[in-house]
Structures are given as C-alpha cells and as structure tokens.
Amino acid sequence: LKWPDQAAEDFICNTGAKPRAGRSRLGKQRNLESIGIVSIMDSRGGKGHALQPEVESDDGLQVAGRVAPAPVTVHQVPERKGSLRHSHPKPPPTPNTGIPPNMAQSVPNPLIPSAPASPPTPAPSPTPHQRTNAWSQSAAAEVDNTVLQDFRLVFSRLDLTTKEAWLEDIVESCDSQVLSILHRLVSPRLKKDPFSVFPNEICFRILEFVDDPRTFVRASQVSRRWREVLSDDQAWKALCEKHAYRRMSSDSLSPSSPFSSTNLSYLDQLPHSSPETAVDSFPTDQTTQQQTEFVKATEQIRNLHRQRPKTTHRSHFKHKYQVDLAWKKGGQMTAKHITPDSGVVTSLHLTKKYIVVALDNAKIHVFNTKGDHQRTLVGHVMGVWAMAPWGDHLVSGGCDRDVRVWNMASGASIHTLRGHTSTVRCLKMSDRHTAISGSRDTTLRVWDVPSGMCKKILMGHQASVRCLEVKGDLVVSGSYDTTAKIWSIESGQCLRTLSGHFSQIYAIVFDGRRIATGSLDTSVRIWDPEDGSCKAILQGHTSLVGQLQIRGNTLVTGGSDGSVRVWSLETQTPVHRLAAHDNSVTSLQFDDNRIVSGGSDGRVKIWDVKSGLLIRELSQPAEAVWRVAFEEERSVVLASRQGRTVMEVWDFSPPDDDHGSASAPISRKVSTQGQAPAPATTGEDEVMQDAAVSTERGGGNVDMVDAYAAGS
C-alpha cells in the first residue's frame, strides 16, 4: 500500500493504532495487519495473499470469492516528531479495538482508507437452484405454447363424447381454487340474452307475465335492445290490461251523459255524413226542432272525438299509475264551509262539470269541480231529499212535494212539476227528456222534462217508495211494503213484483241482468229481472243494509252495523268482510281499484277491492260524514265539523311533466258564507313521484314508469 505519509498517520490515529519507534518493517506490517489494512500471512510461512471478493477475469466475467496471489508490499512511513502528538490528540483507549489474529481471515475485504465505517451487509447470493437464465425461461415458454397448440388441435378433432371424458378427467385433477377460476371463466359464456335472439312477438309474450311496472323500469335499463322492446306500445298495452286500466276512449262518456252509447251507436251508422246528410237521414215524421237538436248532438259528438288527444298505452298507463299513487299517498285537499250552521246533507252528485249539494234547509249549492262556489238554487220551500243531474240540467224533489227542473249554468228554475201528494224521496233520469220520481205517496211518476208534463203514474206499492233504479226502458223500485217492482216506462205497467223480504227495502240496484235489494231484515237478495225469481240470499249483516252497488260481477254492501262486505255474484259468496266503521255506513262507492266508505263515526276510509286491505283514511276524523262521492281523479266529502257543514274536495290528478315533482298535499279551508279563511296547513303525505323515471341509458331518454317510493 502506497499512502502519503500524512494520510497514513491520520488513518492510524483515527483507528487507534500506535506506532512504536524503531519497530522493524515486519512489526509495522503486523501492526497494519492488526487493524485490517494488510491480509495476514499464510500459516505455512509463505508469501501473503490478498483475498479479493471480486476479480475480473480475462473473459470479462466476475467470479466471486476468487483468490489471486499478490505479494504484500508495506511501505514504512517515516516518523515525524510531534506530528502525531501535537496535531492529533490521542483518543481515549477503547478495549478490544484490535482484531485478534485468529479473526483476521473472516474479514472479506480490507477497509478502504477513505471510508472509516463498515459498508452495509450485501444481500445473500442466490443459490444454484434459484439462478435462472433468460434463455431457459424463453425456451420453457416456447415448449408450453407448443404443447397448448398441440392440445387445442387434438381436442378440436375429438367427438363430443371424448371431449366430455377429457374434460371430466381435467376437472377431477383440479383443486377448489382452480375450479373457482374455471367457474368464473365458464359462467359468463353460458349466459344468453333472450331478447337479443327472440323476435318481438315472443318478447311481448314473455312480458305479459310481468305485472309490476317497476320491473319494466329496471328492465329498460339493461341494454338498448331491452329498451327497444320495452318502449314498444304493445308491451304497455298488456300491462294496462293486467292492471285493469281501461283506455280513456272507453270510459270518457258516462252512462248519464247525453252522449251515451245509444247515441254513439246511431252515429256509427253515419260515419261520413255531413250535417245535411244527417238531417236527410232523420225520420221524416220528426219536427224541425228535433232535427236541429239531433244535428247539434251529432256535431258535438264528432268534435268530442276530434278533440280527444291521441294517447299511447304507455302514457295512459303512466297517467293511471300516478293517479293510483296519489290515491294511496297524496292528493290536494280544499275544505269549504257550506253553511254557518249544521245543515244536514241529503244528496250529493259529482259530474264532469259540477259538484251539486242538497241540504235539508231547502237550498241547493252548485260548485265547480275545484270546489269554487258558483250559485245557490233557491225555490224549494222545504228540505231537498233527491236530485238527478243531466248535463247542465238538474231535477230535484223534496218535502214540499214539488219536482223542479233547474239550469245549473244560469241558476234559473225552468219547470215546477207538481202532482205528488207527499215527500219526493227518490229521483232518476232515463234520458235527457225523461225523469222518474218516487214518493211517500206510494206512487212513481214519469215526467217529460222539456214540457214539464207528467207522462205516466206508476201505482202498485202499498207504502212509501224509498228507492228506484233505471236501466233502459225498465224501472225497478223498492218500497217500505217489503216488495220491489219492475215497471215499463213506455207502457207504465208493472211487469214483475219481487216478494221475499220481511221488512222495508231501503236500497236497490239494477245493472240490466240482476237486481239487488237491501232491507231492514239485514239480508240482501239477488233477483232475476226476466222471471222475477230470487237467485240468492246474501246474509252476514246484523242490521239495516242501506248501501248497495254492483259493478261487473262484484257487489259491495254497507250496513248500519258499520261493516262493508264484498260479494261475488258468480259464486254468491262473500269475498271480503271489512270492519269499516264504528257506526252506520252513510255512504259507499267503489270502482275497479278501490272502495270509499263514509260512516257516522266521522271517518272516510279507502279500501283495496282485490285484497280488502285498508289503504288510508282520506281525511281527519269529523263528527259525522254525510256523503262521499268520487271519480277517477277527484273525491268530495261532506262532513260535520265543529257544528258546521264542511265540504272537502280532493284532487288526485298527476302533476304536469313540466313542473317536475309535486309538492306535499295542501289543505286549504275557504268559507262560502263570508267567514275568514282558515290558515293553510300542509299534510304529511307526499305524492310519490317514482311513477315517472327518466333514465339516460342506451343512447336516449327512457321516460318510464317507476313503482319506487320517494327515496328508493
């Protein structure tokens, strides 16, 4: 080692070596060996060898741990007096700082003079088994690829049975981890989208088994193909039929409308006729006035069909579904005080244009469909107990024994029909020109409305005529004499007498095929109008049955025992027994989806027709509920609250699409007698707006119906 004198002295001082004066060259060498600078001499006394950890060979490869012979040359550093003592003070002695002679061979490399600290321990060298060459890895990959290619070629040439055997052997040799990987690879390849391969007709047939609109909404978000199928109107037509959502064209004209099915059927015979053709086709023995009225009616019907907007099954279902959701949880209510005192509501009618309310104080109030007061019809001198509206005309009767004809648009009294000798208890209209009234004087009278003349007097009952129903040319009446009778309007003759009840008859309904009567004897009887025979006796009520309604093959009855019962007219058996009210059922109405009942306990309840479950209570409890009437999107409740008669108008129409989601239902109270309006209150229920879901999927807006509750 050839170092400068000063560097050697500094290194020796830092490492703690202490040179001695007069030491021999061999002593100096041993002193350097003691601090690891020079390797130790061979134990055989030969020349020293330096252990080199890495020596570069001639071929450029480094061989670790190769020993190369090299003579050790030690240069004596001349001692300069005072240099070590004065420039570098002696450090304190450290025990065992020198390396014993027997440990010198364990030092792999001599320390580098410029690095006094020991270098970090290098990572262990890889074992022979861990050493891999790049050429060996690439060779193995090529072999694997060759084997796989040969296997694929052989496997593709096998028949199905042999392939199955091979796969079975391969699967048996796999552990659970490999099998899970195999399952993850195979499962997606076994899945198949049926809508992508089936024609639309089969897809529509599959969708007929789906009755939940929320499923339609989710399915429309699967793919573009699914969206295409579910956006077709044919799919929504099946859903409308499943939910009994009839098209608007079929129920836009009510049976009580002047444009009834009878007029429409005659119009169908003249599909392309002009007003002049219609006049020429009218029977020649009619008057000019009747011809003119017929032409006007024809044009009004045609205009009605022209103005009716074209709706798809999809939009129709959306509208109906939103209305159903509002009936369940929502709606806007407006409350109005009708009288300052507790007037008893005797009759209520809800038409396309009006809400008509009759009271026992001889007044008739007319409101529009929003509940705004239009006018009061004044003319009766005693309580009004029966009404029958037709378009803008109204026929009413009461305790003053008169039958009056009104124009609700102007409020004028057109005719006063006199002839009854006691209270007029019931009224119906068979058409716009004919009205039938029943009285406590035991008679029925047939009136010609335009002329105000009595056309027929139907006599035969022995007691008060309590109720009647009209269907075509037939009138059925129920009396306190325990009998019901079938009359012909044209001839005025009694065709059948229905006997069987043991007490007074309070309610009667007639759908053209069956007659149902409710009596004080707690029973309901079903009659055949053809021969007058009793087909069934429905028992179950424990008190007077005063509420009846038939719709299709379903009969709903309400009694003074507070119960509402649903009957099947096909099997003549009860379907649901509803403990509806704590007191008498004062009002009852139902349609294809719901039953609305009002009772003397002051509650209005909505029931599901199919399941018989309670959907909700429509309003807050009152002292008593007089009458309830509803249509598809509206409901009117007349009740007594705090000694005053209150009318509640509920609106269940869906919000406009342009306005987004609807707000919470609002309750407003307005006085029609000059009182200050009560403060507005906000209800807790909210209209569920999951019925219209807009989803950006498949390259377009999917405006579908969703059955989720808000927040789902």
Buried (B, 14 or more C-beta within 10 A) or exposed (E): EEBEBEEBBBBBBEBBBEBEEEBEEEEBBBBBBBBBBBBBBEEEEEEBBBBBEEEEEEEEEEEEEEEEEEEBEBEBBEBEEEBBEEEEEEEEEEEEEBBEEEEBEEBEEBBEBEEEEEEEEEEEEEEEEEEEEEEEEEEEEEEEEEEEEEEEEEEEEEEEEEEEEBEEEEEEEEEEEEEEEBEEEEEEEEEEEEBEEBEEEEBBEEBBEBEEBBBBBBBBBBBEBBBBBBBBEBBBBBBBEBBEBEEBEEEEBEEBBBBBEEBEEBBEEBEEBEBEEBBEEBEEEEEEEEBEEBBEBBEEBBEBEEEEEEBEBBBBBBBBBBBBBBBBBBBBBBBBBBBBEEBBBBBBBBBEBBBBBBBBBBBBBBBEBEBEBBBEBEBBEBBBBBBBBBBBBBBBBBBBBBBBBBBBBEBEBBBEBEBBEBBBBBBBBBBBBBBBBBBBBBBBBBBBBBEBEBBBEBEBBEBBBBBBBBBEEBBBBBBBBBBBBBBBBEEBEBBBEBEBBEEBBBBBBBBEEBBBBBBBBBBBBBBBBEEBEBEBEBEBBEBBBBBBBBBEEBBBBBBBBBBBBBBEBEEEEBBBEBEBBEBBBBBBBBBBBBBBBBBBBBBBBBBBBEEBEBBBEBBBEBBBBBBBBBBBBBBBBBBBBEEBBBBBBBBBBBBEEEEEEBEEBBBBBBBBEEEEEEEEEEBEEBBBBBBBBEBEBBEEEBBBBBBBEEEE
